[in-house]
Amino acid sequence: MDYSAQSLGALAIAIPGATRLFRQYDLDFCCGGKQTLTRAATRKMLNIDVLNEQLTQLAAKPTDDKNWLTASYSEMIPHILQRYHQRHREQLPELILLAQKVERVHGNKPSCPHGLADRLDIVYQDLVQHMMKEEQILFPMIQQGMGAQASGPVSVMEREHNQAGDDVEIIKQLTNNLTAPEEACNTWRALYSSIDEFITDLMDHIHLENNILFPRALRGE
């Protein structure tokens, strides 16, 4: 099947496993979910035929993944709170401490990710405020059946998601795309591995909101 004209966000929703494939190729399916597969592949200089074939293979596989397009809000929103909000609040303080330690011990090395701890702290402070607004304003509106009237809060959340995506790109630049140098100690390697896990969680979090929850709410479902 030819998926080239479909958006990354739509493909991430429709094909189980597509999000994992997109992460493999560093394709932004959450904040950049509106771009077509062709546009995204062209920007990354990827072979569109190979991507099409891999997506076709994924689409043909049976799956028991949760279908959030039909799940109730009383199921979806608690899932977001427990799986992502709570997890981010656990992840980031530890990442900041690890980054501070790496910069303190290895600051004299050219490969040291200088400024990483500060950037992670910015992400943490912004994300805490962002999640609080969702928990106190937007999510209650959606659960009370007022999602169609929430275009203002949704726009704010989407802008903040875009900022989080920009911060992720800065983190990748500071860490050589999360590639630890040969001289990296165990703490350094653990830091990059944990950041990779955080970014994966964050992208899945934003995808679930931008591409599924928010559109459904605005349609008044």
MONORVEN-V478033 format. One record per pair of residues at least 12 apart in sequence whose C-alpha atoms are under 10 Angstrom apart, sorted by sequence separation. I is the first residue (numbers start at 1). J is the second residue. If there is no record, write none. Layout:
i = {I I}
j = {J J}
//
This chain:
i = {28 102 103 138 141 180 27 38 99 100 103 137 138 178 179 180 8 26 27 37 38 99 100 102 103 138 139 178 179 22 26 37 99 100 102 138 177 178 13 25 27 99 100 101 137 138 178 12 27 99 100 175 178 11 12 26 98 99 100 178 8 9 10 25 98 99 134 138 177 8 9 96 97 99 133 134 172 175 8 9 12 25 95 96 99 7 8 9 11 95 96 9 10 96 97 133 134 172 8 9 10 93 96 97 133 171 172 7 8 9 10 11 95 96 7 8 9 10 11 25 95 96 130 131 7 8 9 10 93 130 168 172 6 7 8 9 92 93 96 171 6 7 8 22 92 95 5 6 7 8 21 130 168 5 6 7 8 92 93 130 168 4 5 6 7 8 92 3 4 5 6 7 21 22 91 92 127 3 4 5 21 126 127 165 168 3 4 89 92 164 168 4 18 88 4 18 21 126 127 165 17 18 89 126 164 165 16 88 89 164 15 18 88 123 124 15 17 18 123 161 165 15 16 17 85 89 122 161 164 12 15 16 85 88 4 11 15 16 17 123 161 162 3 4 14 15 16 85 86 122 123 161 2 3 15 16 17 85 161 2 4 16 84 85 120 3 4 11 15 16 17 119 120 123 158 161 2 3 16 85 119 157 161 2 3 16 81 85 120 1 2 16 119 120 158 1 3 119 157 158 2 3 14 81 157 1 2 13 81 116 117 1 13 14 116 119 154 1 13 115 116 154 158 116 157 1 77 81 113 116 113 115 116 155 113 114 154 78 113 114 154 77 112 113 77 111 112 113 151 154 111 150 151 154 77 111 113 73 77 147 148 151 113 147 148 150 151 74 112 147 148 149 150 73 74 111 112 147 148 149 73 111 147 148 149 150 72 73 111 142 146 147 148 149 73 111 112 142 145 146 147 148 111 147 148 109 139 142 143 146 147 113 120 139 142 145 146 112 138 141 142 145 106 106 139 142 106 142 102 106 102 105 102 102 103 101 102 101 102 99 98 99 102 98 101 99 98 99 98 99 97 98 95 96 95 98 99 94 95 95 96 94 95 92 91 92 95 91 91 92 91 88 87 88 88 84 87 88 87 85 84 85 88 83 84 84 85 84 83 84 80 81 80 80 31 30 31 80 31 80 31 32 30 31 30 31 76 77 31 32 76 31 30 31 77 28 76 69 68 73 69 70 71 69 73 68 69 73 68 70 69 73 72 70 30 31 30 33 29 30 33 28 29 30 31 32 23 30 31 34 23 29 30 33 34 29 30 32 33 28 30 31 20 23 30 31 19 29 30 29 19 20 19 19 12 13 12 13 12 9 13 9 12 13 9 10 9 10 8 9}
j = {40 114 115 150 153 192 40 51 112 113 116 150 151 191 192 193 22 40 41 51 52 113 114 116 117 152 153 192 193 37 41 52 114 115 117 153 192 193 29 41 43 115 116 117 153 154 194 29 44 116 117 192 195 29 30 44 116 117 118 196 27 28 29 44 117 118 153 157 196 28 29 116 117 119 153 154 192 195 29 30 33 46 116 117 120 29 30 31 33 117 118 32 33 119 120 156 157 195 32 33 34 117 120 121 157 195 196 32 33 34 35 36 120 121 33 34 35 36 37 51 121 122 156 157 34 35 36 37 120 157 195 199 34 35 36 37 120 121 124 199 35 36 37 51 121 124 35 36 37 38 51 160 198 36 37 38 39 123 124 161 199 36 37 38 39 40 124 36 37 38 39 40 54 55 124 125 160 37 38 39 55 160 161 199 202 38 39 124 127 199 203 40 54 124 41 55 58 163 164 202 55 56 127 164 202 203 55 127 128 203 55 58 128 163 164 56 58 59 164 202 206 57 58 59 127 131 164 203 206 55 58 59 128 131 48 55 59 60 61 167 205 206 48 49 59 60 61 130 131 167 168 206 48 49 61 62 63 131 207 49 51 63 131 132 167 51 52 59 63 64 65 167 168 171 206 209 51 52 65 134 168 206 210 52 53 66 131 135 170 52 53 67 170 171 209 53 55 171 209 210 55 56 67 134 210 55 56 67 135 170 171 56 68 69 171 174 209 57 69 171 172 210 214 173 214 59 135 139 171 174 172 174 175 214 173 174 214 139 174 175 215 139 174 175 140 174 175 176 214 217 175 214 215 218 142 176 178 139 143 213 214 217 180 214 215 217 218 142 180 215 216 217 218 142 143 180 181 216 217 218 143 181 217 218 219 220 143 144 182 213 217 218 219 220 145 183 184 214 217 218 219 220 184 220 221 183 213 216 217 220 221 188 195 214 217 220 221 188 214 217 218 221 183 184 217 220 185 221 184 188 185 188 186 187 188 187 188 188 189 187 187 188 191 188 191 190 190 191 191 192 191 192 190 191 191 194 195 191 192 194 195 194 195 194 194 195 198 195 197 198 198 198 198 199 201 198 201 202 202 201 201 202 205 201 202 204 205 205 205 206 204 205 205 206 158 158 159 208 160 209 161 162 161 162 162 163 208 209 164 165 209 165 165 166 213 165 213 208 208 213 211 212 213 212 216 212 213 217 213 216 216 221 221 221 202 203 203 206 203 204 207 203 204 205 206 207 199 206 207 210 200 206 207 210 211 207 208 210 211 207 209 210 200 203 210 211 200 210 211 211 203 204 204 207 204 207 207 208 208 207 211 208 211 212 210 211 211 212 211 212}
//
